[in-house]
Amino acid sequence: MSISVKNLTKVFGQQKAIDNISFEVKKGEILGFLGPNGAGKSTTMKIATCYLPPTEGTVEVCGLDVIEESVEVRKHIGYLPEHNPLYLEMYVREYLHFIGKIYGLSGKKLKSRVDDIISLCGLTKEQNKKIEALSKGYRQRVGLAQALIHDPEVLILDEPTTGLDPNQIVEIRNLIKNISQDKTVIFSTHIMQEVQALCDKVVVINNGKIVANDEINQLKNTTRKVAVITVEFGSEVDENGLKEIEGVLEVEKIQQNKYSITASIEKDVRPAIFNYAASKNITLLGLQQEEVTIENVFQELTKGGKVE
């Protein structure tokens, strides 16, 4: 396993920020780490990157314990915190050289690696600018570049697209996808489209406890309790007749001749709705079952949490 978290607890004073959580991330996986504000995401990431000690439990990165072997762990991790700490007075290339030297790179190897990472992160045109002159989107690219400069096996990204505009979000999302092909990635986000576009697995944490840990498609299936179907008829129908269809739980008229039907997921009621319309000689203009999204799942799992 690239990352193994076992029975991890972190207490600040009288508050349990993390309460006995466990999960694993395999080599090459992209894990979406989700939860409301204050759920414990950043605290978990700070422990995994050796910035905070755990109160109880263990975290291993590439088989190395974050407490016993913290110096070695740092060599295997690239970390972009939520508040991207950059030396704004430095030039982009100068800054990446500085970070590379911290990781022990030097000479031709350092120059080659800086050249490669500038190209990879789309910073070629900005490399001779001061960081303070860059847009937030480009500053995030510099943050990703510093996290990658030593070619780590594991990337941990805490809210990497916070505060970016839609175009910048897409750019950073594509960048993460490109650089993660041979790495293990954990990233936290509130943007559900990113999770669906990038992640193999999802861990959802709420009030310091893990409430879901599964592949995205499996998570959708296991949390789905009802099906919601929108049906439009060519003329008025008897709502009571729709309610009598086996599996239908609720019928709500949303427009003239248009209804929202809530049904049990145990039985697909769509054929029965079609047959009902045919038996009454009523034209069926449309029938669409609402897709379960990761956003629906997140809201269901974190009810009562501190949602942003």
PyMOL commands that set and color helices and strands:
alter all, ss='L'
color gray80, all
select helices_A, chain A and resi 41-48+70-76+92-102+107-120+124-126+131-133+136-148+166-179+192-198+216-223+239-243+270-279+294-301
alter helices_A, ss='H'
color red, helices_A
select strands_A, chain A and resi 3-12+15-25+30-34+56-61+64-65+77-80+154-158+184-188+201-206+209-215+226-233+248-255+258-264+284-289
alter strands_A, ss='S'
color yellow, strands_A
deselect
rebuild
show_as cartoon
